[in-house]
Structures are given as C-alpha cells and as structure tokens.
Amino acid sequence: MPNFIGEHFYACPDGSRLDVDFLGDGLTLDIKTRPNAAPERVISPASGRTYVGRNLNVSISGGDRITLKRPGARALACNRVLAYRDAADEIASGQAGGSAA
C-alpha cells in the first residue's frame, strides 16, 4: 500500500465536501465523500490521467479542482478549500487561526 503524502479538502456545489488523501506513488487517491465514511480508492495509470475506481472516475485540473464521475449521474466538479467544518463541527484545517487565505 502506498504511503500517505498529503490531504486536500474540496467543497462541491451541491453542499457536499470531499476529503482526499494523496498517496505516495502519486497515482492513488483515497476519497471520502461523507464524514466518517470509508474512503473510495481510485488509481491512475499515469500522471495527468484519469483516476479510476469501482463505479467512480476522478480527474484533477489545475491542482484546485476535482471532478467525480459516476455511471448514470452528472459529473460533480468541486473546488479545493483550505478548511471546512464537518457535521461534528470540528475543523479540518490547512489554514491557521481561521483567517481567510
């Protein structure tokens, strides 16, 4: 299993939030679509290509936008955020002191 190298958070237009773990080989992501949910793993065959998982394709553009595509559903494009509050009102943060970055 690849090592964990980083975590990004994304806000989606439908109000949902994504927690995305980037793994050490650079070609594997673990994506949580809900707090406390089991992550969905997606894998890319090469850098810059689409990540593919079970009933989920994921693309990243510009480093700050992620798009999830599921069979029979509209694509969901989400933008990276530095921090968010989850359902338990805890802060998952990449930003200090609550300041806007």
N, C-alpha and C positions, 0 to 999 in steps of 0.2 A: 504494500500500500504506500503511495507517495506521501511525503511529509507535508504538513500544513505550512504554508508560507505567508498567507495573508487572508484578510476578511474584508469584504465590502458590503455595504447596505444600499438597497435601491428602493425608491418609492414609485409606485405604479399609479396610473390614472384612475384605476378602479378603487383606490384607497388601500390596496394591499401593500405589504412590504416584503422584500426579499432579503435574506441573509445568505451571502455567497462566500464559501470558503474556497480559496485558490490553493491547489495542492502542488507540491514541489516539482513535479515534472512539467508544469506549465500547460499540460494538456488535459487536466482533470479538475472538475469543479464539483463541489457538494452544495446543493441549493436547498434552502428551507423556504417554503412559501408561507408558512404559518409559525408563530412562536411555539416552541416545544415539539414541532413536527420532526419526523425522521427526515434526514436530507435525501434528496434525489441526486444520484451521481450521474454526471454526463462527461463524456470523453471526446476529445477532438483528435483526428488522425494526424494533424499537423498544426503548427502555429498559424493563426489567422483564419482557420477553417471553422465550420460549424461544429459545436459540441453536440453529441448525440447520446441519448439515454432511452430508457424504456418509455415510449409514448411522449417524449419530450426532446425537442431540438432547441438549442440555445446559441445565439450569436451575440458577440460583443462588438460595439463600434465606438471608436473614439475614446475608449477606456472609461467612459462615464455613462454609457447606455447599454442596456442588456435587453434582448428580445427573446421571449419564450414562445415557442410554437408547439401546440398540441394538436393531434388529429381531431378534426371536426370542430375546432374552436378558433376564434380570431386570435391573431398574434397579440401578445401583450408586451409593449415596449415600456421599460422602466428606467428612470434616471438615478444615477448614484447620488446618495446623500451622505453627509459626514456623520450624522447621528439620527437616531429615532427613538421614540418611546414605544415599548411593546405593551401588550394587554395588562401586564402586571405593573405598568408604569415605571419600569426600570429603564435606565438609559444604556443603550448600546452606543458607544461613542468612539469617534475618531477625532473629536474636537474638544478643546479644553474650555472649561468654565462656562459652557453654554453659549459662547459667543458665536455670532454668525461668521462663517468663513466664506 
